[in-house]
Amino acid sequence: MTLDDAALDLILRSARSQNAWQDKPVSDEQLRALYDLFKWGPTTGNSSPARILFLRTREAKQRLAPALVPSNVDKTLTAPVVAVIGHDLTFYEWLPRLYPVSPKMREVYAAPDKKALAETTALRNGSLQGAYLIIAARALGLDCGPMSGFDNGKVDEAFFKDTPIRSNFLCGLGHGDPAKLKPRGPKLSFEEACTLL
């Protein structure tokens, strides 16, 4: 079983990163449906370290504004929702529940000398989950505007202070304005990006 061309176009081939938004809301139910879909993407040992903060109000998005580069301010403040995709550096505390087939998996990451491994695992798998979020959002009819271009330290201070969560990237969610899309950039060919051994 494979997806048809229309589905592949929707989630990847024709989908675009959005910089401007229509004035259409995104409901809490849509955000719950989004999580209930993207949570199924694979992560190391089912670690699921992503933690998503959905900024829905103007006040919440204003708290984010000081961390943004100037070119990202308007598209962030006008997005119906901005997802702050973060990762939990102590994700391993959930492993006894999330990965019960290996009762000692928590200790692989929890030991003091494993801090670097835990941080790398959290960032890598949280990034994967952020990508799953984008694909799932598109599959559910939402447009996405993923972005870096912000100060992670300021975001962490504003939203994750005194927690083990660290920000990774941001993603506007809503219905993009097709009239304001820039021309699509080129992509590398298979031969330029891939090697067969």
Backbone bond lengths (Angstrom), bond angles and torsions (degrees), N, CA, C in turn:
res aa  C-N    CA-C-N  psi(-1)  N-CA   C-N-CA  omega(-1)  CA-C   N-CA-C  phi
1 M - - - 1.450 - - 1.525 108.75 -
2 T 1.308 116.59 130.18 1.464 121.55 176.77 1.524 109.46 -132.97
3 L 1.336 115.52 159.23 1.456 120.12 175.05 1.517 109.87 -72.10
4 D 1.327 116.57 148.39 1.456 119.29 176.64 1.528 110.21 -80.03
5 D 1.338 115.28 173.15 1.459 119.93 -176.77 1.519 112.48 -60.58
6 A 1.310 118.27 -35.54 1.469 120.54 -179.99 1.526 110.67 -62.62
7 A 1.334 116.90 -41.02 1.463 120.39 179.37 1.525 110.76 -69.34
8 L 1.321 116.99 -41.29 1.464 120.45 178.74 1.528 110.94 -64.57
9 D 1.327 116.66 -38.53 1.465 120.13 175.63 1.526 110.56 -62.62
10 L 1.338 116.67 -43.04 1.459 121.75 -176.41 1.525 111.81 -61.54
11 I 1.330 117.06 -43.57 1.463 118.23 -172.88 1.525 113.50 -92.16
12 L 1.347 117.93 -22.00 1.463 117.96 -177.17 1.527 114.52 -140.02
13 R 1.314 118.44 -58.64 1.470 119.33 -167.30 1.523 113.98 -65.29
14 S 1.314 117.31 -40.67 1.468 120.03 -179.39 1.523 112.93 -103.01
15 A 1.312 117.09 -9.37 1.462 120.77 -178.83 1.526 109.77 -68.60
16 R 1.313 115.58 145.57 1.468 121.41 -177.88 1.522 110.36 -130.00
17 S 1.312 115.66 149.75 1.462 120.63 171.86 1.526 108.28 -74.59
18 Q 1.314 115.89 125.57 1.460 121.41 -172.67 1.530 111.99 -93.15
19 N 1.330 115.33 143.13 1.456 122.53 176.56 1.523 112.75 -120.38
20 A 1.330 116.95 -7.70 1.466 122.00 179.49 1.524 107.91 -142.64
21 W 1.331 115.18 151.49 1.459 119.62 -168.78 1.516 112.08 -129.89
22 Q 1.325 114.77 144.93 1.460 120.88 170.06 1.527 108.96 -78.51
23 D 1.297 115.43 156.19 1.461 121.00 -179.54 1.527 109.53 -83.87
24 K 1.325 115.23 69.23 1.469 122.17 178.54 1.519 107.38 -128.36
25 P 1.308 117.97 130.43 1.467 119.92 -176.32 1.527 112.98 -74.41
26 V 1.315 114.26 160.12 1.464 123.16 169.08 1.522 105.76 -116.60
27 S 1.323 116.69 123.45 1.461 120.38 -173.61 1.525 111.83 -84.27
28 D 1.326 115.03 161.12 1.465 120.28 173.79 1.525 110.43 -59.58
29 E 1.319 116.68 -35.50 1.463 120.20 178.90 1.528 110.76 -63.48
30 Q 1.333 116.92 -39.46 1.465 119.85 177.07 1.526 111.30 -64.33
31 L 1.317 116.97 -38.66 1.464 119.92 179.51 1.528 110.81 -68.62
32 R 1.319 117.04 -37.72 1.466 119.55 175.68 1.532 110.81 -65.69
33 A 1.329 116.85 -41.43 1.466 120.35 177.68 1.526 110.22 -63.60
34 L 1.322 116.85 -37.65 1.460 121.21 177.53 1.519 110.58 -60.88
35 Y 1.338 117.00 -50.14 1.462 119.04 178.97 1.529 111.19 -61.77
36 D 1.336 116.16 -43.17 1.463 119.85 -177.82 1.521 112.68 -63.66
37 L 1.328 117.56 -17.42 1.463 120.86 175.11 1.519 111.41 -92.53
38 F 1.342 117.92 -51.48 1.468 117.60 -172.12 1.521 113.23 -73.68
39 K 1.329 118.48 -18.24 1.464 120.10 -179.23 1.530 113.06 -62.90
40 W 1.346 116.40 -17.32 1.461 119.75 -177.49 1.527 113.37 -81.81
41 G 1.324 118.86 -8.25 1.457 120.51 178.25 1.526 110.70 -63.92
42 P 1.336 117.93 146.26 1.469 120.57 -175.43 1.527 113.24 -71.09
43 T 1.332 113.97 144.25 1.462 122.45 172.08 1.527 107.93 -138.61
44 T 1.312 116.37 160.38 1.464 121.89 179.85 1.523 110.51 -55.73
45 G 1.321 116.57 121.55 1.455 120.29 178.19 1.520 113.56 54.84
46 N 1.328 116.47 28.92 1.463 121.90 -178.08 1.533 111.17 55.60
47 S 1.338 115.50 32.43 1.462 121.41 -171.90 1.527 113.76 -66.08
48 S 1.311 118.35 -32.12 1.471 122.91 174.03 1.529 113.21 47.09
49 P 1.345 118.21 57.59 1.463 119.35 -175.03 1.525 115.20 -80.76
50 A 1.325 118.86 -9.62 1.470 120.01 -177.30 1.519 110.89 -63.21
51 R 1.315 115.00 138.51 1.459 122.47 172.12 1.523 105.81 -129.96
52 I 1.322 116.05 123.05 1.457 121.55 -172.94 1.523 109.55 -110.42
53 L 1.310 114.69 128.18 1.444 121.33 174.08 1.520 106.75 -108.54
54 F 1.330 117.15 114.51 1.457 121.67 179.64 1.532 108.90 -93.48
55 L 1.318 116.36 110.85 1.463 121.34 178.53 1.526 107.94 -89.63
56 R 1.333 116.40 114.03 1.464 121.11 -174.39 1.517 112.87 -111.05
57 T 1.327 117.19 -27.59 1.458 119.62 -176.00 1.528 110.79 -95.93
58 R 1.320 115.09 157.19 1.467 119.55 176.58 1.529 110.41 -60.12
59 E 1.335 116.37 -38.30 1.460 120.30 -179.24 1.529 111.13 -62.92
60 A 1.316 116.91 -42.51 1.465 119.86 179.05 1.519 111.02 -64.69
61 K 1.335 116.55 -42.24 1.465 119.75 179.33 1.525 111.25 -67.90
62 Q 1.334 118.09 -32.30 1.463 121.49 176.44 1.529 111.06 -64.09
63 R 1.320 117.52 -33.33 1.470 120.64 176.33 1.528 110.88 -63.85
64 L 1.315 115.95 -28.48 1.463 121.28 179.68 1.528 112.15 -80.25
65 A 1.314 116.69 -28.37 1.470 121.87 -171.56 1.526 114.65 -52.57
66 P 1.346 120.75 -42.70 1.464 119.14 -178.28 1.533 114.18 -62.51
67 A 1.311 117.12 -18.52 1.465 120.28 -179.51 1.528 112.87 -88.21
68 L 1.326 117.44 -9.66 1.464 121.32 -172.16 1.520 112.50 -89.25
69 V 1.344 116.32 147.45 1.454 119.83 167.62 1.537 106.58 -69.04
70 P 1.325 117.88 152.55 1.475 119.94 -174.29 1.527 114.60 -53.88
71 S 1.316 118.02 -37.21 1.469 119.84 -176.94 1.527 113.17 -69.78
72 N 1.327 117.74 -12.77 1.466 120.38 -180.00 1.527 113.78 -100.70
73 V 1.333 117.88 -5.47 1.466 119.95 -173.74 1.524 111.63 -66.61
74 D 1.322 118.29 -52.88 1.463 120.39 -174.28 1.518 111.93 -63.41
75 K 1.340 117.16 -45.50 1.467 118.45 -177.70 1.527 112.03 -68.48
76 T 1.334 116.47 -22.95 1.456 119.78 176.75 1.524 110.70 -78.43
77 L 1.313 116.74 -46.37 1.465 119.82 -177.24 1.520 112.88 -69.11
78 T 1.334 117.29 -25.21 1.462 120.00 -179.29 1.526 113.76 -94.17
79 A 1.321 117.76 -9.84 1.470 119.96 177.66 1.525 109.62 -67.37
80 P 1.324 118.25 137.78 1.465 119.38 177.03 1.530 112.57 -56.65
81 V 1.324 115.97 -39.17 1.467 121.86 178.34 1.523 107.74 -140.98
82 V 1.318 116.09 141.09 1.467 120.80 170.03 1.516 107.08 -118.93
83 A 1.324 115.63 121.80 1.458 121.01 175.97 1.516 108.76 -91.55
84 V 1.320 116.00 125.43 1.456 121.28 170.23 1.523 105.28 -94.95
85 I 1.318 115.62 110.15 1.462 120.05 -179.09 1.517 107.72 -90.21
86 G 1.304 115.11 113.62 1.453 121.51 179.62 1.510 110.85 -121.02
87 H 1.316 115.01 179.85 1.460 120.34 178.07 1.520 108.98 -141.40
88 D 1.312 115.51 144.62 1.456 123.59 -177.32 1.525 108.85 -90.97
89 L 1.337 116.55 115.98 1.462 120.27 -179.39 1.521 112.17 -68.98
90 T 1.325 117.63 -16.02 1.466 120.73 176.69 1.532 110.61 -110.02
91 F 1.327 115.22 34.82 1.466 120.96 178.48 1.517 112.17 -53.19
92 Y 1.323 116.24 -28.90 1.471 121.07 -174.84 1.524 112.72 -63.58
93 E 1.335 117.32 -19.29 1.466 119.09 177.34 1.531 111.87 -65.19
94 W 1.325 116.67 -20.79 1.466 121.28 178.80 1.528 112.66 -89.84
95 L 1.324 117.99 -8.80 1.462 119.79 -172.64 1.530 114.11 -64.03
96 P 1.333 121.09 -35.14 1.469 117.72 176.56 1.529 112.52 -55.82
97 R 1.319 116.78 -32.47 1.474 120.58 177.70 1.527 111.60 -85.92
98 L 1.334 116.98 -42.49 1.466 120.64 -173.43 1.524 113.35 -81.48
99 Y 1.336 117.22 -23.55 1.465 120.19 -177.77 1.530 109.75 -134.99
100 P 1.331 116.40 61.60 1.470 119.95 -174.28 1.523 113.92 -67.58
101 V 1.310 118.55 -15.05 1.472 120.25 179.93 1.528 111.44 -68.16
102 S 1.320 117.39 -17.09 1.462 121.11 178.40 1.527 108.93 -131.70
103 P 1.329 117.18 88.40 1.464 120.99 -174.82 1.527 114.35 -59.30
104 K 1.320 118.38 -21.56 1.467 120.24 -177.96 1.525 113.00 -96.83
105 M 1.319 117.69 7.49 1.465 119.97 -177.12 1.534 111.34 -62.46
106 R 1.319 118.35 -34.52 1.459 120.41 179.49 1.518 110.93 -55.27
107 E 1.341 117.31 -43.17 1.460 121.52 -176.27 1.523 112.69 -65.96
108 V 1.327 117.60 -22.32 1.468 120.54 177.60 1.527 110.38 -59.62
109 Y 1.332 116.99 -32.35 1.460 121.93 -175.99 1.526 114.35 -110.63
110 A 1.328 117.83 -20.97 1.462 121.18 -170.36 1.521 113.85 -82.40
111 A 1.311 118.52 -22.09 1.460 120.85 -177.78 1.531 110.46 -62.55
112 P 1.347 117.75 143.44 1.474 120.65 -178.57 1.528 114.00 -54.75
113 D 1.326 117.62 -33.50 1.467 119.71 -179.58 1.533 112.45 -80.42
114 K 1.329 117.40 1.68 1.468 121.96 179.45 1.526 112.54 -108.29
115 K 1.332 116.77 14.75 1.470 120.25 -177.06 1.523 111.71 -58.45
116 A 1.329 117.73 -44.46 1.471 120.56 -178.92 1.524 110.54 -63.80
117 L 1.323 117.09 -40.68 1.464 120.47 177.92 1.524 110.53 -63.00
118 A 1.325 117.16 -42.84 1.466 120.58 -179.99 1.529 110.42 -63.97
119 E 1.331 117.32 -42.85 1.464 120.36 -179.60 1.521 111.57 -64.53
120 T 1.334 116.63 -42.82 1.471 120.37 178.87 1.523 110.62 -64.82
121 T 1.314 116.48 -43.01 1.463 120.93 -179.85 1.524 110.94 -64.14
122 A 1.333 116.60 -41.68 1.465 120.15 179.10 1.523 110.98 -63.61
123 L 1.330 117.17 -46.56 1.466 120.45 -179.07 1.528 111.08 -64.85
124 R 1.320 117.15 -46.71 1.467 120.14 -177.08 1.525 111.53 -62.27
125 N 1.322 116.18 -48.17 1.459 119.14 -176.01 1.517 112.29 -76.89
126 G 1.339 117.65 -30.62 1.456 120.05 172.47 1.516 111.47 -64.72
127 S 1.357 116.27 -36.50 1.470 120.57 176.32 1.522 110.59 -65.04
128 L 1.327 116.40 -42.73 1.465 119.53 175.54 1.519 110.67 -57.47
129 Q 1.312 116.41 -45.41 1.465 119.20 -178.92 1.521 111.57 -65.67
130 G 1.328 117.07 -33.14 1.456 119.65 174.57 1.519 111.86 -63.30
131 A 1.340 116.61 -38.26 1.464 120.44 176.46 1.529 110.61 -67.66
132 Y 1.333 116.38 -39.40 1.466 118.70 176.33 1.528 110.38 -61.75
133 L 1.329 116.66 -38.15 1.465 120.69 178.00 1.526 110.61 -58.28
134 I 1.321 117.24 -45.22 1.463 120.83 -179.54 1.525 110.70 -61.90
135 I 1.320 117.23 -47.68 1.466 120.77 -179.37 1.523 110.54 -63.67
136 A 1.338 116.74 -42.99 1.460 119.98 179.89 1.526 111.01 -65.29
137 A 1.327 117.16 -41.42 1.468 119.88 179.33 1.525 110.46 -60.03
138 R 1.312 116.83 -45.47 1.460 120.25 178.69 1.524 111.21 -63.32
139 A 1.324 117.10 -39.97 1.465 120.67 178.86 1.525 111.44 -63.23
140 L 1.341 116.65 -27.65 1.462 121.42 -179.73 1.527 112.73 -93.18
141 G 1.335 116.64 8.67 1.460 120.22 174.86 1.517 115.36 90.55
142 L 1.325 117.57 10.80 1.459 120.74 176.98 1.522 110.02 -100.00
143 D 1.318 115.90 150.33 1.462 121.57 172.65 1.515 108.86 -95.02
144 C 1.330 115.12 158.70 1.458 121.11 -176.61 1.519 110.34 -129.82
145 G 1.306 115.15 147.21 1.456 121.99 173.11 1.515 109.51 -131.63
146 P 1.349 117.60 75.41 1.468 119.30 -179.58 1.520 110.72 -68.82
147 M 1.322 116.21 146.29 1.466 119.16 -178.43 1.517 111.44 -154.94
148 S 1.325 112.85 149.23 1.453 120.45 160.43 1.524 104.12 -103.79
149 G 1.302 120.26 -133.29 1.457 118.72 178.51 1.514 112.90 67.87
150 F 1.338 116.12 45.51 1.461 121.31 176.17 1.525 108.36 -155.83
151 D 1.310 116.00 165.88 1.459 122.62 -179.71 1.524 108.71 -93.42
152 N 1.327 115.98 108.33 1.465 119.85 -178.31 1.528 111.87 -59.65
153 G 1.315 116.35 -38.80 1.464 119.09 -179.78 1.511 112.43 -60.25
154 K 1.335 116.56 -41.25 1.469 120.31 178.82 1.522 111.23 -68.01
155 V 1.325 116.97 -38.26 1.469 119.97 177.45 1.522 110.32 -64.56
156 D 1.332 115.65 -44.16 1.461 119.16 -179.71 1.526 111.22 -64.15
157 E 1.322 116.78 -37.81 1.468 120.73 178.07 1.530 110.63 -66.13
158 A 1.321 116.90 -40.00 1.462 120.80 -176.35 1.526 113.07 -75.21
159 F 1.333 117.03 -32.85 1.466 119.09 -171.17 1.524 115.11 -121.94
160 F 1.325 118.34 -24.84 1.467 120.01 -172.80 1.527 113.37 -123.91
161 K 1.324 116.81 19.28 1.458 120.58 -178.60 1.527 110.37 -57.08
162 D 1.328 115.60 137.68 1.465 122.91 178.67 1.524 112.96 62.09
163 T 1.332 116.38 27.19 1.466 121.34 173.47 1.524 107.78 -126.94
164 P 1.331 117.33 165.45 1.469 119.71 175.72 1.529 113.09 -86.97
165 I 1.326 117.54 13.48 1.466 121.30 -177.81 1.524 109.28 -93.79
166 R 1.343 115.42 138.37 1.459 121.57 176.58 1.525 108.46 -126.85
167 S 1.331 115.83 143.53 1.463 120.49 179.78 1.518 110.75 -76.01
168 N 1.327 115.41 150.99 1.462 122.31 177.77 1.524 109.57 -118.46
169 F 1.347 116.80 -66.85 1.460 120.34 176.98 1.517 109.86 -147.41
170 L 1.322 115.21 171.58 1.459 122.49 -179.01 1.517 109.30 -112.21
171 C 1.330 116.43 155.79 1.461 119.80 176.65 1.524 109.81 -149.45
172 G 1.336 115.94 114.43 1.449 120.27 171.78 1.514 109.84 -68.83
173 L 1.321 116.61 142.69 1.463 122.55 179.46 1.524 109.10 -130.87
174 G 1.313 116.02 137.02 1.458 120.75 178.63 1.506 110.43 162.04
175 H 1.322 115.65 -144.45 1.458 122.10 177.74 1.526 106.80 -120.49
176 G 1.327 114.96 111.93 1.450 120.68 -175.97 1.521 112.52 -68.35
177 D 1.315 114.57 158.48 1.460 121.46 176.86 1.525 107.99 -95.67
178 P 1.341 118.44 104.43 1.464 120.64 -175.59 1.522 113.39 -62.78
179 A 1.328 117.56 -24.43 1.467 120.54 -179.61 1.523 112.18 -68.80
180 K 1.331 117.19 -16.75 1.465 120.10 -175.95 1.525 113.35 -110.03
181 L 1.333 116.00 12.94 1.464 119.17 176.84 1.525 110.45 -73.23
182 K 1.311 115.73 140.67 1.457 120.98 173.25 1.529 108.06 -82.57
183 P 1.344 117.98 161.39 1.464 119.20 176.93 1.534 110.18 -58.03
184 R 1.302 115.09 143.51 1.461 119.57 -177.94 1.521 110.54 -69.09
185 G 1.298 116.20 136.24 1.464 121.04 177.88 1.515 111.22 -77.67
186 P 1.333 116.75 157.31 1.460 120.32 178.50 1.521 111.29 -73.12
187 K 1.304 115.69 163.56 1.466 122.49 176.05 1.522 108.37 -121.77
188 L 1.317 116.17 156.99 1.455 120.74 176.06 1.523 110.10 -69.84
189 S 1.315 116.16 149.52 1.464 121.12 175.15 1.533 109.88 -76.55
190 F 1.302 115.80 167.29 1.470 121.06 175.69 1.519 110.11 -54.51
191 E 1.330 116.77 -46.04 1.459 121.21 -176.10 1.527 111.93 -65.28
192 E 1.329 117.02 -30.93 1.461 120.64 179.74 1.525 112.86 -78.60
193 A 1.308 117.10 -27.70 1.458 120.66 -173.42 1.522 114.38 -108.98
194 C 1.310 117.72 -17.74 1.469 120.34 -171.80 1.522 111.19 -126.20
195 T 1.327 115.15 152.89 1.453 122.44 176.19 1.522 108.42 -131.55
196 L 1.304 116.13 132.83 1.457 122.38 174.92 1.521 108.58 -100.51
197 L 1.312 116.77 124.00 1.470 120.53 178.57 1.513 110.04 -114.35
